[in-house]
Every structure is written in structure tokens, then in C-alpha cells.
Amino acid sequence: MVLKKEKGITIVALIITVILMLILVGVGTYYGGDALDKAKIEDIKTNMLSIKTKAMTIAEKYNFKDIDNLIGTKLDTDEAQAGIQSGSYSVSDQLKQLLETKNAEGNFQVDINNLYVWTKEDLKGQGLNTIDVDNNNFYIIYYNLSDTNNCEIYYSKGIDGNYSLTQLENMK
């Protein structure tokens, strides 16, 4: 009687194959998730750059008396403060602290009278329809009227404790 050799995959080979596949899936998930996070940050920075370009144009027009009012809801108005207090605009304590930072002379880094919240309607009015905003995800614009090239944009949610466009551009 002659025994026939069985051809096929052994349990050991199957286990090794499954382990290798799990390792590859884990590595792919780790690096894929990191790539998605970086893409999200770049998307937010791109939105902020688009907003900054529009804000600089608006500040220039305002300085040259081509328009009567800056665009957005002034942050120090009762309407904006009520929105912040009620949670309509969710501003984190870190962002509040950043906006209230003073320089060495004891003056605010930004002129708090020139801080504006841009709502979905404001963005739409400026042709920025693709930028998504809501009560928990919005942008604050600082119109630097003395140097319109230095307008600053703040993102309400922030990324890793960074809220301004300048901070996000300096992130590694």
C-alpha cells in the first residue's frame, strides 16, 4: 500500500499568513490615519488662507472708504457675546486667552474691536461656499486695519492647541 502525500496549506503556514496580514493592516491603518489627519489640517489651513485673502481685500476697501462696514458679526457686540455665552458660538478658554493676550507694553496683541465672526452667510457672500461652518466650527477674523497684509484668522476648534493661521503654518 502506497500512501499519497497530501498537498495543501498547513495550519502553521495559515497562522503565519494571518499574522503577516494583521501586521500589514496595522501599519497601513497607522500611516493612513496620520495621512488623513495631515490632509484635514491642510484643508483647514487652505480654508483659512482663502478667508484671509478675502479679509485683506475687505480691510483694504474699508480703509479706502469703498465699503461702510467690515464683514461679519463683531465679536464685541451684544449679539456675538450672547452667542458665545449661550453656546451658539463655542469659543474655548484657550482661544479666549489667545485673543486676550497682551504684549510687553500691556496692550492687546490684536485690537479686540476688530474681531469678527464669519457665519455661513458671510462666507457665502464672499464666494466661499465650500467652507463648512456651524456653531461649534467657525472662524474669527482679525481685521488689522493699520496693516491689511497682517489680518489674522482664528479657527474656533483649533488643532493641537493651535488656533490662528500663523500658529498652524508653524506646526510641524
C-alpha positions in Angstrom: 0.0 0.0 0.0 1.4 3.3 -1.1 0.5 6.5 0.9 -0.3 9.5 -1.1 1.2 12.8 0.0 -1.5 15.4 0.7 -0.9 18.7 -0.9 -2.3 21.9 0.7 -1.6 24.6 3.2 -0.6 23.7 6.7 -2.1 25.3 9.9 1.3 26.8 10.6 1.5 28.4 7.2 -2.0 29.7 7.6 -1.3 31.2 11.0 1.9 32.9 9.7 0.0 34.4 6.8 -2.8 35.7 9.0 -0.2 37.3 11.4 1.6 39.0 8.5 -1.6 40.3 7.1 -2.6 41.7 10.5 0.8 43.5 10.8 0.4 45.0 7.3 -3.2 46.2 8.2 -1.9 47.7 11.4 0.9 49.6 9.7 -1.4 50.7 6.9 -4.0 52.0 9.4 -1.5 53.9 11.4 0.1 55.6 8.5 -3.2 56.0 6.7 -4.8 57.7 9.7 -1.8 60.0 10.0 -2.2 61.0 6.3 -5.9 61.7 6.9 -5.1 63.9 9.9 -2.5 65.8 7.9 -4.9 66.2 5.0 -7.6 67.6 7.4 -5.1 70.1 8.8 -4.1 71.2 5.3 -7.8 71.6 4.3 -8.4 73.8 7.3 -5.2 75.9 6.5 -6.4 76.3 2.9 -9.8 77.5 4.1 -8.1 79.9 6.5 -5.8 81.2 3.7 -8.9 81.8 1.4 -10.7 83.6 4.3 -7.5 85.7 4.9 -7.3 86.8 1.3 -11.0 87.9 1.4 -10.4 89.6 4.8 -7.4 91.5 3.5 -9.5 92.7 0.5 -12.3 93.8 2.8 -9.9 95.7 5.1 -8.4 97.5 2.1 -11.8 98.5 0.8 -12.8 99.7 4.3 -9.6 101.8 4.6 -10.2 103.4 1.2 -13.9 104.1 2.2 -15.2 101.8 -0.6 -17.4 100.0 1.9 -19.0 101.2 5.1 -18.7 98.2 7.3 -16.4 95.3 7.8 -17.9 91.8 7.0 -19.0 89.5 9.8 -20.5 89.8 13.3 -18.4 92.0 15.5 -17.1 89.8 18.4 -17.6 92.5 21.0 -21.2 93.2 20.0 -24.0 92.0 22.3 -25.1 89.6 19.6 -21.8 87.9 19.4 -21.3 87.9 23.2 -24.8 86.4 23.6 -23.9 83.8 21.1 -20.7 82.9 23.0 -22.5 82.9 26.3 -25.4 80.8 25.1 -23.1 78.4 23.3 -24.2 79.5 19.8 -20.5 80.2 19.2 -18.4 77.8 21.2 -15.2 79.6 22.0 -12.7 77.5 24.0 -10.9 79.0 27.0 -7.6 78.6 25.1 -8.9 80.7 22.2 -10.3 83.4 24.6 -6.9 83.6 26.3 -5.1 83.8 22.9 -7.4 86.7 21.8 -6.9 88.5 25.1 -3.0 88.1 25.1 -1.2 91.4 25.8 2.2 92.5 24.6 5.0 93.8 26.7 3.5 97.3 26.8 0.3 95.8 28.3 -1.7 96.3 25.1 -3.8 93.6 23.4 -1.9 91.8 20.7 -5.0 92.2 18.5 -7.4 95.1 18.5 -10.4 93.4 20.0 -12.6 96.0 18.4 -11.7 94.5 15.0 -12.5 90.8 15.7 -15.4 89.4 13.7 -17.1 86.0 13.5 -17.8 84.9 9.9 -21.0 82.9 9.7 -22.0 80.6 6.9 -23.9 83.6 5.3 -20.8 85.8 5.4 -18.7 83.1 3.8 -21.3 82.5 1.1 -21.5 86.3 0.5 -17.7 86.3 -0.1 -17.9 83.4 -2.6 -16.5 80.8 -0.1 -19.5 78.4 -0.2 -17.4 75.3 0.2 -16.1 76.2 3.7 -18.2 74.5 6.3 -19.1 76.4 9.5 -21.6 75.9 12.3 -22.0 76.9 15.9 -19.1 74.7 17.0 -16.9 75.2 13.9 -16.4 78.8 12.8 -13.7 81.4 12.0 -12.9 84.6 13.8 -11.3 87.3 11.6 -9.0 90.0 13.0 -9.0 92.9 10.6 -5.7 94.6 11.1 -6.6 98.0 9.6 -3.2 99.5 10.1 -1.5 96.7 8.1 -4.0 94.9 6.0 -1.5 92.3 5.0 -1.4 91.1 8.6 -5.0 90.2 9.1 -5.3 87.0 11.2 -7.7 84.2 11.1 -8.6 82.0 14.1 -10.3 78.6 13.9 -12.7 78.0 16.8 -11.8 74.3 17.3 -8.1 74.7 17.0 -5.7 71.8 16.2 -3.5 70.6 19.0 -3.9 73.9 20.8 -3.2 76.0 17.8 -5.9 78.4 16.7 -4.5 81.0 14.5 -3.4 80.6 10.9 0.1 81.7 11.9 0.3 79.0 14.5 -1.0 76.3 12.1 1.6 77.4 9.5 4.3 77.0 12.1 3.2 73.5 13.1 5.5 70.6 12.2 
